Amino acid sequence: MIDLTHVPMTSALTPFSPMRLGILGTARIARNFVAGLAGSARVVAAAIASRDAERASHFARETGVPSAFGSYEAMLESTEIDAVYNPLPNGLHGEWSVRAMECGKHVLCEKPLAASHAEAVTMFATAQRCGVQLVEAYPYRSQPQTLTMQRLISEGAIGRVRTVHAAFGFTLSDRSNIRFDSSLAGGALMDLGSYPLSLIRLLSGGAPVTLQAMGIWDPLGVDRAAIVSLSFAGGMLAQAACSFETVIHRQAVIAGDAGVIETTYANHTTEVAPVSESAVGSIGWRRWRRSKCPA
């Protein structure tokens, strides 16, 4: 995971200047993002852009963001920002991340990074060509529970990882929800499945050599649920499950030849959704985190 607060900026920043982030769109996730930055000395929400100028101004007034732009293009061309947070619908991640990078801005893009392999290749090629950083927004990868999990595995606490079962699901019945829009890369696999697949890739350290998938198709043209089975060159087997038709759950079982780790690998670190992880090896269960993570 690249820490954008420590990469060189294209603008003339002093060592004590906070990174100035511009946000694409005024959706609820953008509001949550601004709230999450409150009090940070390293990063500030400097601007908001919408295709509707009044909507952008209203967002800025309510959240305290200092600048509002009536188009995405105007904000990307502005010298008021150093980097861009892209929480637009899945199908727009590639286009607007590329345009931001071509304007010399670093990009923190919501998951899934891209709607296709070809789009992802283009995005990273653009980042390299423009000399900027492109990062997919997975908070759990940088949080204490994940770092501890990686340390335990690297120390051999569960031996060699042989199988991984990871799942994420919640109930979504509103067919007007953007997650059911096939034109914007909706569907359970793109929205929910990206999380267990991200965890599996984190643990495997490489791309799968074989893949099989099955799902339940919705009349609107997206999957409501899916299961993906993968195998890796080192012999690890993994399965990712996702669904819009289950109660909310997010958990994984990582089994090695000497022990097991169970984790919720959650982005949420509040009292409402506390993180829960445990590890068991040859000496028995060892509970190593079952509480909220530090903010």
Secondary structure as a PSIPRED ss2 file (coil, helix, strand):
# PSIPRED VFORMAT (PSIPRED V4.0)

   1 M C   1.000  0.000  0.000
   2 I C   1.000  0.000  0.000
   3 D C   1.000  0.000  0.000
   4 L H   0.000  1.000  0.000
   5 T H   0.000  1.000  0.000
   6 H H   0.000  1.000  0.000
   7 V C   1.000  0.000  0.000
   8 P C   1.000  0.000  0.000
   9 M C   1.000  0.000  0.000
  10 T C   1.000  0.000  0.000
  11 S C   1.000  0.000  0.000
  12 A C   1.000  0.000  0.000
  13 L C   1.000  0.000  0.000
  14 T C   1.000  0.000  0.000
  15 P C   1.000  0.000  0.000
  16 F C   1.000  0.000  0.000
  17 S C   1.000  0.000  0.000
  18 P C   1.000  0.000  0.000
  19 M E   0.000  0.000  1.000
  20 R E   0.000  0.000  1.000
  21 L E   0.000  0.000  1.000
  22 G E   0.000  0.000  1.000
  23 I E   0.000  0.000  1.000
  24 L E   0.000  0.000  1.000
  25 G C   1.000  0.000  0.000
  26 T C   1.000  0.000  0.000
  27 A C   1.000  0.000  0.000
  28 R H   0.000  1.000  0.000
  29 I H   0.000  1.000  0.000
  30 A H   0.000  1.000  0.000
  31 R H   0.000  1.000  0.000
  32 N H   0.000  1.000  0.000
  33 F H   0.000  1.000  0.000
  34 V H   0.000  1.000  0.000
  35 A H   0.000  1.000  0.000
  36 G H   0.000  1.000  0.000
  37 L H   0.000  1.000  0.000
  38 A C   1.000  0.000  0.000
  39 G C   1.000  0.000  0.000
  40 S C   1.000  0.000  0.000
  41 A C   1.000  0.000  0.000
  42 R C   1.000  0.000  0.000
  43 V E   0.000  0.000  1.000
  44 V E   0.000  0.000  1.000
  45 A E   0.000  0.000  1.000
  46 A E   0.000  0.000  1.000
  47 A E   0.000  0.000  1.000
  48 I E   0.000  0.000  1.000
  49 A E   0.000  0.000  1.000
  50 S C   1.000  0.000  0.000
  51 R C   1.000  0.000  0.000
  52 D C   1.000  0.000  0.000
  53 A H   0.000  1.000  0.000
  54 E H   0.000  1.000  0.000
  55 R H   0.000  1.000  0.000
  56 A H   0.000  1.000  0.000
  57 S H   0.000  1.000  0.000
  58 H H   0.000  1.000  0.000
  59 F H   0.000  1.000  0.000
  60 A H   0.000  1.000  0.000
  61 R H   0.000  1.000  0.000
  62 E H   0.000  1.000  0.000
  63 T H   0.000  1.000  0.000
  64 G C   1.000  0.000  0.000
  65 V C   1.000  0.000  0.000
  66 P C   1.000  0.000  0.000
  67 S E   0.000  0.000  1.000
  68 A E   0.000  0.000  1.000
  69 F E   0.000  0.000  1.000
  70 G C   1.000  0.000  0.000
  71 S C   1.000  0.000  0.000
  72 Y H   0.000  1.000  0.000
  73 E H   0.000  1.000  0.000
  74 A H   0.000  1.000  0.000
  75 M H   0.000  1.000  0.000
  76 L H   0.000  1.000  0.000
  77 E C   1.000  0.000  0.000
  78 S C   1.000  0.000  0.000
  79 T C   1.000  0.000  0.000
  80 E C   1.000  0.000  0.000
  81 I C   1.000  0.000  0.000
  82 D C   1.000  0.000  0.000
  83 A E   0.000  0.000  1.000
  84 V E   0.000  0.000  1.000
  85 Y E   0.000  0.000  1.000
  86 N E   0.000  0.000  1.000
  87 P C   1.000  0.000  0.000
  88 L C   1.000  0.000  0.000
  89 P C   1.000  0.000  0.000
  90 N H   0.000  1.000  0.000
  91 G H   0.000  1.000  0.000
  92 L H   0.000  1.000  0.000
  93 H H   0.000  1.000  0.000
  94 G H   0.000  1.000  0.000
  95 E H   0.000  1.000  0.000
  96 W H   0.000  1.000  0.000
  97 S H   0.000  1.000  0.000
  98 V H   0.000  1.000  0.000
  99 R H   0.000  1.000  0.000
 100 A H   0.000  1.000  0.000
 101 M H   0.000  1.000  0.000
 102 E H   0.000  1.000  0.000
 103 C C   1.000  0.000  0.000
 104 G C   1.000  0.000  0.000
 105 K C   1.000  0.000  0.000
 106 H E   0.000  0.000  1.000
 107 V E   0.000  0.000  1.000
 108 L E   0.000  0.000  1.000
 109 C E   0.000  0.000  1.000
 110 E E   0.000  0.000  1.000
 111 K C   1.000  0.000  0.000
 112 P C   1.000  0.000  0.000
 113 L C   1.000  0.000  0.000
 114 A C   1.000  0.000  0.000
 115 A C   1.000  0.000  0.000
 116 S C   1.000  0.000  0.000
 117 H H   0.000  1.000  0.000
 118 A H   0.000  1.000  0.000
 119 E H   0.000  1.000  0.000
 120 A H   0.000  1.000  0.000
 121 V H   0.000  1.000  0.000
 122 T H   0.000  1.000  0.000
 123 M H   0.000  1.000  0.000
 124 F H   0.000  1.000  0.000
 125 A H   0.000  1.000  0.000
 126 T H   0.000  1.000  0.000
 127 A H   0.000  1.000  0.000
 128 Q H   0.000  1.000  0.000
 129 R H   0.000  1.000  0.000
 130 C H   0.000  1.000  0.000
 131 G C   1.000  0.000  0.000
 132 V C   1.000  0.000  0.000
 133 Q C   1.000  0.000  0.000
 134 L E   0.000  0.000  1.000
 135 V E   0.000  0.000  1.000
 136 E E   0.000  0.000  1.000
 137 A E   0.000  0.000  1.000
 138 Y C   1.000  0.000  0.000
 139 P H   0.000  1.000  0.000
 140 Y H   0.000  1.000  0.000
 141 R H   0.000  1.000  0.000
 142 S H   0.000  1.000  0.000
 143 Q C   1.000  0.000  0.000
 144 P H   0.000  1.000  0.000
 145 Q H   0.000  1.000  0.000
 146 T H   0.000  1.000  0.000
 147 L H   0.000  1.000  0.000
 148 T H   0.000  1.000  0.000
 149 M H   0.000  1.000  0.000
 150 Q H   0.000  1.000  0.000
 151 R H   0.000  1.000  0.000
 152 L H   0.000  1.000  0.000
 153 I H   0.000  1.000  0.000
 154 S H   0.000  1.000  0.000
 155 E C   1.000  0.000  0.000
 156 G C   1.000  0.000  0.000
 157 A C   1.000  0.000  0.000
 158 I C   1.000  0.000  0.000
 159 G C   1.000  0.000  0.000
 160 R C   1.000  0.000  0.000
 161 V E   0.000  0.000  1.000
 162 R E   0.000  0.000  1.000
 163 T E   0.000  0.000  1.000
 164 V E   0.000  0.000  1.000
 165 H E   0.000  0.000  1.000
 166 A E   0.000  0.000  1.000
 167 A E   0.000  0.000  1.000
 168 F E   0.000  0.000  1.000
 169 G E   0.000  0.000  1.000
 170 F E   0.000  0.000  1.000
 171 T E   0.000  0.000  1.000
 172 L C   1.000  0.000  0.000
 173 S C   1.000  0.000  0.000
 174 D C   1.000  0.000  0.000
 175 R C   1.000  0.000  0.000
 176 S C   1.000  0.000  0.000
 177 N C   1.000  0.000  0.000
 178 I H   0.000  1.000  0.000
 179 R H   0.000  1.000  0.000
 180 F H   0.000  1.000  0.000
 181 D C   1.000  0.000  0.000
 182 S H   0.000  1.000  0.000
 183 S H   0.000  1.000  0.000
 184 L H   0.000  1.000  0.000
 185 A C   1.000  0.000  0.000
 186 G C   1.000  0.000  0.000
 187 G C   1.000  0.000  0.000
 188 A H   0.000  1.000  0.000
 189 L H   0.000  1.000  0.000
 190 M H   0.000  1.000  0.000
 191 D H   0.000  1.000  0.000
 192 L H   0.000  1.000  0.000
 193 G H   0.000  1.000  0.000
 194 S H   0.000  1.000  0.000
 195 Y H   0.000  1.000  0.000
 196 P H   0.000  1.000  0.000
 197 L H   0.000  1.000  0.000
 198 S H   0.000  1.000  0.000
 199 L H   0.000  1.000  0.000
 200 I H   0.000  1.000  0.000
 201 R H   0.000  1.000  0.000
 202 L H   0.000  1.000  0.000
 203 L H   0.000  1.000  0.000
 204 S H   0.000  1.000  0.000
 205 G C   1.000  0.000  0.000
 206 G C   1.000  0.000  0.000
 207 A C   1.000  0.000  0.000
 208 P C   1.000  0.000  0.000
 209 V C   1.000  0.000  0.000
 210 T E   0.000  0.000  1.000
 211 L E   0.000  0.000  1.000
 212 Q E   0.000  0.000  1.000
 213 A E   0.000  0.000  1.000
 214 M E   0.000  0.000  1.000
 215 G E   0.000  0.000  1.000
 216 I E   0.000  0.000  1.000
 217 W E   0.000  0.000  1.000
 218 D C   1.000  0.000  0.000
 219 P C   1.000  0.000  0.000
 220 L C   1.000  0.000  0.000
 221 G C   1.000  0.000  0.000
 222 V C   1.000  0.000  0.000
 223 D E   0.000  0.000  1.000
 224 R E   0.000  0.000  1.000
 225 A E   0.000  0.000  1.000
 226 A E   0.000  0.000  1.000
 227 I E   0.000  0.000  1.000
 228 V E   0.000  0.000  1.000
 229 S E   0.000  0.000  1.000
 230 L E   0.000  0.000  1.000
 231 S E   0.000  0.000  1.000
 232 F C   1.000  0.000  0.000
 233 A C   1.000  0.000  0.000
 234 G C   1.000  0.000  0.000
 235 G C   1.000  0.000  0.000
 236 M C   1.000  0.000  0.000
 237 L E   0.000  0.000  1.000
 238 A E   0.000  0.000  1.000
 239 Q E   0.000  0.000  1.000
 240 A E   0.000  0.000  1.000
 241 A E   0.000  0.000  1.000
 242 C E   0.000  0.000  1.000
 243 S E   0.000  0.000  1.000
 244 F C   1.000  0.000  0.000
 245 E E   0.000  0.000  1.000
 246 T E   0.000  0.000  1.000
 247 V E   0.000  0.000  1.000
 248 I E   0.000  0.000  1.000
 249 H E   0.000  0.000  1.000
 250 R E   0.000  0.000  1.000
 251 Q E   0.000  0.000  1.000
 252 A E   0.000  0.000  1.000
 253 V E   0.000  0.000  1.000
 254 I E   0.000  0.000  1.000
 255 A E   0.000  0.000  1.000
 256 G E   0.000  0.000  1.000
 257 D C   1.000  0.000  0.000
 258 A C   1.000  0.000  0.000
 259 G C   1.000  0.000  0.000
 260 V E   0.000  0.000  1.000
 261 I E   0.000  0.000  1.000
 262 E E   0.000  0.000  1.000
 263 T E   0.000  0.000  1.000
 264 T C   1.000  0.000  0.000
 265 Y C   1.000  0.000  0.000
 266 A C   1.000  0.000  0.000
 267 N C   1.000  0.000  0.000
 268 H C   1.000  0.000  0.000
 269 T C   1.000  0.000  0.000
 270 T C   1.000  0.000  0.000
 271 E C   1.000  0.000  0.000
 272 V C   1.000  0.000  0.000
 273 A C   1.000  0.000  0.000
 274 P C   1.000  0.000  0.000
 275 V E   0.000  0.000  1.000
 276 S E   0.000  0.000  1.000
 277 E E   0.000  0.000  1.000
 278 S E   0.000  0.000  1.000
 279 A E   0.000  0.000  1.000
 280 V E   0.000  0.000  1.000
 281 G E   0.000  0.000  1.000
 282 S C   1.000  0.000  0.000
 283 I C   1.000  0.000  0.000
 284 G E   0.000  0.000  1.000
 285 W E   0.000  0.000  1.000
 286 R E   0.000  0.000  1.000
 287 R E   0.000  0.000  1.000
 288 W E   0.000  0.000  1.000
 289 R E   0.000  0.000  1.000
 290 R E   0.000  0.000  1.000
 291 S E   0.000  0.000  1.000
 292 K C   1.000  0.000  0.000
 293 C C   1.000  0.000  0.000
 294 P C   1.000  0.000  0.000
 295 A C   1.000  0.000  0.000
